[in-house]
Amino acid sequence: MDFDNAVAKLEQQLYRKPVGFVANLAVAPGGQKDGLDYGPLVLQIVVLDSDCSTIAWRRTSDAGDGDWRLGSVTGVLQDAAAWLYEIADLVANPQF
């Protein structure tokens, strides 16, 4: 699925939802590495107006919850892509 289709699909899922509606967008599944289980990477999304022009979201994972961000559906998906790149970089270049 290309980026524009992903934006349209998420907008359709959130459009006309009541203010305060919460959705979870799985960015990456959980799994197991070196015998340790880990949970999924999830963006928690909150609808702030019924036409979906403003939403809030934060990153959630086993490591904890991130700061809330404010923006649009496009911003959520850009953040999801950025998060995946950050994780890929951490895997490729471990810091420990």
N, C-alpha and C positions, 0 to 999 in steps of 0.2 A: 504494500500500500504506500503510495507516495504521500508527501507531507500535506499537500492541499486536501487530499481525500481524508487523511487522518483528522485534520482541522474540521472539515465538514461533518464527519461522523461524530466527533466529540461535541460539536455545537448542537447537532441534532439530538444527542442524548441529554444535553443539559437545558435546551431551549424550553421555555415555559415551565420549568420546574420552580417550585416555591422558593422564595428567598430563605436561605439557610439549608437548602438541600445539600447533602454531602454525598460525594461519589469518590470512589477509590480507583485510581488508574495504575495497574500493575506495569512497572517499567521493566523489571527483570524478575524472573521466578526465583524462589528460594532453592536450596539444594544442599549438597554436602561436599565438603572438600577436606581432605586429610582427616577423615573420620569425624568432622564437626558439622553439625547441621546449622544452616543459616536461613533466615527468613527472606521473603521477597523485598524488593525495592518498590515502594508505592508512593505515588503522589496523591495526597488527600486534597480534594477539591471541594470548595464551598461556593455555591451560587449566591451572589450578592444582589443581583437584580434579575427580573423575570425574562428580559430579552438576552441575557447571557453576555452582555457587553463588559461586565466587570465581575471577575471571580477572584477568589483568594485560593492559594494552594501552599502546601509545604511538603517537603520530602520526609518520608517516614521509613525507618528500617530498624534492624536489630540494634544499630548504633544509637538510635534515639530519633527524636523529631526535630526537624529543622525549623528555621524561622519562617513565619508566614510571609508570602509574597502576594502582591496585588497586580492584576493585569487582565489579560484576555486569554481566550482559548489558545491562540497562537503562542502566547508566552508560556503557557503550561507545557505545550509540546516542545517548544524550544528548550525549556528547562529539562524535560525528560531526556532529550537527545544529549544535552550537555552532561547530565548525570551519567549517562551510559559511557560517554567518552572519558569522564573522570574515573569511573570504575575500571574501564579497560586500561587506562594509563597506570592505575594502581596495581593491577594484575601484572602488567608488563614490566613495571619498575617498582617492586616492593620496597617499602621504606623501613623495613626492619631487618 
